[in-house]
Amino acid sequence: MQEPTIKPTNAERGQKTTLIGIAINFALVIIKASAGVWGNSYALVADALESATDIVTSTFVWLGLRVAARKPDENHPYGHGKAEPLAAILVSFALVGAAILIAVQSVQNIRIPHETPEAFTLLVLAGVVLVKEVLFRKMNQVGSEVESSAVKADAWHQRSDAITSLTAFIGISIALIGGPGYESADDWAALLASGLIVFNAYHIFRPSFGEIMDESPSGNWRSEIETIALTIPGVEGLEKCVVRKTGFEYFVDLHLEVNGNLTVRQGHAIAHQVKEAIKTQKPAIYDVLIHIEPAS
């Protein structure tokens, strides 16, 4: 069996970024939970809960990336790349679970009168929004560079936490400005945040599920592959070109049209040249399966 072309650099970058996110979220859970309890703000406590789910889901992502980076073996000849989008799907499910828990608790708090949140909670939330947005941008950048749906999913989880903190900031501000009668404004903010979290969960789930289902990746893959293939002498056209993504790599099924009078050896030689040219010019492609067709 051909030695696989694994990209440990991409996997390691994704894992490192995820571990940084876990460390930051661990600190934020302590800060937000403490400030929420002392500052009479359930929105901030809910925000701490969202950060706690970040730790759990980021751990899923880290494990998924480690599995996805493993070399193909006898039982997994196409590699372990599916573990990566599976981790992203777990993130989306965890987000929905956290959103439901936040929504239920928010409704209960709205029905029960409580004290107005303390003003210092606004400073905590402002700092959290800044940290989370920076973390989102960094993780999303790395996820795009290494083409990892799991890392990008984790990045959007960080963005959802920033949104939760922002809505909590707005709710507490309304409660402080409005005075008596507006004490539950931060609870309404937490309820709104739960809806935004569900929206982000779908944003994470959709592309990851598409990858699991071998959905064609976005981009001009067919035209780029056709351009490369047609540079090889003897190739007269492409009848079929199918591309799917698995983990960090792409697989291509290609039907080449060549002169029908060529020998099997000649057709095989052309197919081999096309395969090598595609893999050289498109390093993300792990393998190309070529079927030879007589040109019409």
Secondary structure, 3 states (H helix, E strand, C coil): CCCCCCCHHHHHHHHHHHHHHHHHHHHHHHHHHHHHHHCCCHHHHHHHHHHHHHHHHHHHHHHHHHHHCCCCCCCCCCCCCCHHHHHHHHHHHHHHHHHHHHHHHHHHHHHCCCCCCCCHHHHHHHHHHHHHHHHHHHHHHHHHHCCCHHHHHHHHHHHHHHHHHHHHHHHHHHHHHHCCCCCCHHHHHHHHHHHHHHHHHHHHHHHHHHHHCCCCCCCCHHHHHHHHHCCCCCEEEEEEEEEEEECCEEEEEEEEEECCCCCHHHHHHHHHHHHHHHHHHCCCEEEEEEEEEECC
